[in-house]
Amino acid sequence: MTKKKKIIIMSSLVFLLAVTAVLNVLLVTNNAAADTSAVDTANYFSTYRSERTTTRSEELLQLDSVIELYDEGSERYEQAVDLKLQIIEIMEDELVLETMIKSLGFSDAVVSIGTDSENVNVFINSDELSTDTALSIYNLLRNEAGVAPTNIIIMPVYSQI
């Protein structure tokens, strides 16, 4: 073979290798994005609970530090104790409400009650939210937690568990 033919063949092989590499990167990126969204959705409820627990534990530790720092009866001490009790009460309410919502037939649910607002966010494992489902959850929250329907936000998050 002549030198010119060798250069053309080598150039063609390098070009094919580059095209293969680009296609491989594109396919891996598309598959990784699809896999990541599926994993995120599948782990949404457990991830949310884990992050919530971690955040609350940190808040409680900070409040314990404030409680230890100030004398009993001082204004800061009383505020810290009140906030700690409020957080504990919210944690208990969330757990009870999540269990009750699951008893309505959902495979998973997360309830988030704010300390600064009267809003209650409910995330249910469902691909859609029907009127009957929403009314069941509204009634449950109104009767059990005394939450006004205008303060309830229900979001379906579909996850195959």
C-alpha positions, 0 to 999 in steps of 0.5 A: 500500500502506498503512504497516501492510502495508509493515511486515508485509512488511518484518518477514517479509523480515527474519525470512526473512533471519534464518532463512536466516542461521541455517540457513546457519551450521548447515550450514556448521558441520556440513560443516566438522566433517565435513571437518575430521575427514576431513582429520585422519584423512587427514593423521594419519600425515604430521602425526604424523611431522612433529610427532615429527620436530619434537619430536625435533629440539628434544630433540636441540638441547637435548642438544647445548646441554647437551653444549657447556655441560659438560666432557667426562667430567662426569656431565651431559655423559655423561647428555646423550650417552647420551640423545642416542644413545638417541634416535638409536637409537629413531629408527632403530628406528622407521623400520625397524619402520615399513617392515617393518610396511608390508611386511605390506601396510599403506599406512601405519604409525607406530611410537612407541617411548618413551624412558622405558618399554618400550612400543611403540605401533603405528598402522596404516592399517586400518579394523579389526584382525584377530587375524592382523594383530595376531599378524603385528605382534606377531611382527615386533616381538618378533623384530626389536626384542625387544619383549614382547607385553605392551608392544605397543599396536596401534591401527588408524587408517583413512585413505583415502590 
